[in-house]
């Protein structure tokens, strides 16, 4: 699929919002990508995951993992399409970890997935969990990359949608300076 087609679907599903937002990273932005609006539609989720996996067709993948909450549905659908298991990490006392009896077999070839990245913090935490468990990350799959492809995990990274969206530290935010109310949508903010 072309980027224009992906953007059209994101807009149609109201997954691209404009305003003043506080991102999970703590940074501020005038554009927010709400992948939950995509993930509520199984057909589109399946389509987007299929597009990601086409790029990885030559990779051996034993397990798919994603961070809660954004990566859970993507990990499940990717694992379903690949015929492997899916697990997820979640925060415990502020630290990303495996819970619920999840294990990563030693030397397993692992695909890490996430819905949206701005700084890549959650993905890096998942990479650390996989490495500590003895797995080997062979690829990263993203639904939306807000860096326009500039983020570098030093692992092959595949994206459905990639666009550089400017974000600001709160003290340098031009929207704050204009007294525009900032909202925090998503899993850790407003509903």
C-alpha positions in Angstrom: 0.0 0.0 0.0 1.1 3.5 -0.7 1.6 6.1 2.1 -1.3 8.1 0.6 -3.7 5.1 0.9 -2.6 4.5 4.5 -3.0 8.2 5.4 -6.5 8.2 3.8 -7.5 5.2 6.0 -6.0 6.9 9.1 -8.0 10.1 8.4 -11.2 8.2 7.5 -11.0 6.4 10.9 -10.2 9.6 12.7 -6.9 8.2 13.8 -5.0 11.4 12.9 -6.0 14.3 15.2 -5.0 17.9 15.1 -4.8 20.2 18.2 -2.4 20.4 21.1 -1.4 17.1 22.6 0.8 15.8 25.4 2.4 12.6 24.0 3.3 9.5 26.1 6.9 10.7 25.9 5.9 13.9 27.7 6.6 15.9 24.5 3.9 18.2 23.0 2.7 18.1 19.4 0.0 19.6 17.2 -0.8 16.2 15.6 -1.7 13.0 17.3 -1.9 9.5 15.8 -4.5 7.4 17.7 -3.9 3.9 16.4 -6.6 2.5 18.7 -9.1 3.9 16.1 -7.5 1.5 13.6 -7.1 -1.4 16.0 -10.8 -1.4 16.7 -11.4 -2.6 13.1 -10.2 -6.2 12.6 -10.2 -5.9 8.8 -8.0 -2.9 8.7 -5.8 -4.2 11.5 -5.4 -7.4 9.5 -4.6 -5.5 6.3 -2.0 -3.3 8.0 -0.3 -6.3 9.6 -0.3 -8.1 6.3 1.4 -5.1 4.7 4.1 -5.2 7.5 4.7 -8.9 7.2 5.1 -8.7 3.4 8.3 -6.8 4.0 9.5 -9.6 6.3 8.6 -12.6 4.3 12.2 -13.9 4.2 12.6 -13.7 8.0 12.3 -16.7 10.3 10.1 -15.5 13.2 9.3 -17.7 16.2 7.5 -15.3 18.5 5.9 -11.8 18.3 6.0 -9.4 21.2 4.6 -5.9 21.8 4.3 -3.5 24.7 0.9 -3.0 26.4 -1.3 -1.6 25.3 -0.6 -0.4 21.8 1.4 -3.5 20.7 -1.0 -6.2 22.1 -3.5 -6.4 19.2 -0.7 -5.9 16.6 1.3 -8.7 18.2 -1.7 -11.0 18.3 -2.6 -10.4 14.6 1.0 -10.8 13.4 1.4 -14.0 15.3 -2.0 -15.3 14.0 -0.9 -14.6 10.4 2.6 -16.1 11.0 1.2 -19.2 12.9 3.4 -18.5 16.0 2.7 -17.3 19.6 2.2 -13.7 20.7 3.1 -12.2 24.1 3.3 -8.7 25.5 5.2 -6.7 28.0 3.7 -4.4 30.6 4.9 -2.0 33.2 5.3 -3.2 36.7 6.5 -0.5 39.1 7.3 1.7 36.1 9.5 -0.9 34.4 8.7 -2.9 31.3 8.6 -6.6 32.1 7.1 -9.9 31.2 4.3 -11.1 33.5 1.5 -13.7 33.3 4.0 -16.5 33.0 5.3 -15.3 29.6 8.7 -16.6 28.6 10.9 -16.0 25.6 12.7 -19.2 24.6 16.5 -18.9 24.3 17.7 -18.0 20.8 14.0 -17.5 19.6 13.8 -15.2 16.6 11.5 -12.4 17.8 9.5 -9.8 16.0 8.8 -6.7 18.1 5.7 -4.6 17.2 4.3 -1.3 18.3 1.5 1.0 17.3 3.1 4.5 17.3 6.7 5.7 18.0 7.8 9.2 18.8 11.0 8.6 20.8 11.0 4.8 20.7 11.2 4.4 24.5 8.7 1.6 24.8 10.3 -0.3 21.9 13.7 0.0 23.4 12.4 -1.3 26.7 10.9 -4.3 24.9 14.2 -4.9 23.1 15.9 -5.0 26.5 13.4 -7.5 27.9 13.9 -9.8 24.9 17.7 -9.6 25.2 17.6 -10.4 28.9 15.5 -13.4 28.2 18.0 -14.7 25.6 15.8 -14.1 22.5 17.1 -12.5 19.3 15.1 -9.6 17.8 15.1 -10.0 14.0 12.8 -7.1 13.1 10.6 -4.3 14.4 7.2 -3.6 12.9 5.5 -0.2 13.4 2.1 1.0 12.4 3.1 4.7 12.7 6.5 6.3 12.9 6.2 9.9 13.9 9.9 10.5 13.2 9.7 10.1 9.4 12.1 7.1 9.5 14.7 8.9 11.5 14.5 6.7 14.6 17.2 4.0 14.5 16.9 0.9 16.6 19.9 -0.7 14.8 17.6 -3.6 13.9 15.6 -3.8 10.6 12.5 -1.7 11.1 9.4 -1.8 8.9 6.6 0.8 9.0 3.1 1.1 7.7 3.0 4.9 7.9 6.0 7.2 8.4 5.8 11.0 8.7 7.9 13.4 10.6 5.6 15.1 13.0 7.2 17.9 15.0 7.2 17.5 18.8 8.4 19.8 21.4 9.7 19.7 25.0 7.0 21.4 27.1 9.2 24.4 27.9 9.7 25.0 24.2 6.2 24.3 22.9 4.8 27.1 20.7 1.3 25.9 21.4 1.8 26.4 25.2 3.1 29.9 24.5 -0.1 30.6 22.7 -2.1 29.3 25.8 -3.8 26.6 23.7 -5.1 23.9 26.0 -3.1 20.7 25.8 -4.8 17.3 26.2 -3.4 13.9 26.8 -5.3 11.4 24.7 -4.5 7.7 24.5 -3.9 5.0 27.1 -2.4 7.2 29.7 -4.5 10.3 29.3 -8.0 11.4 28.4 -10.5 9.0 27.0 
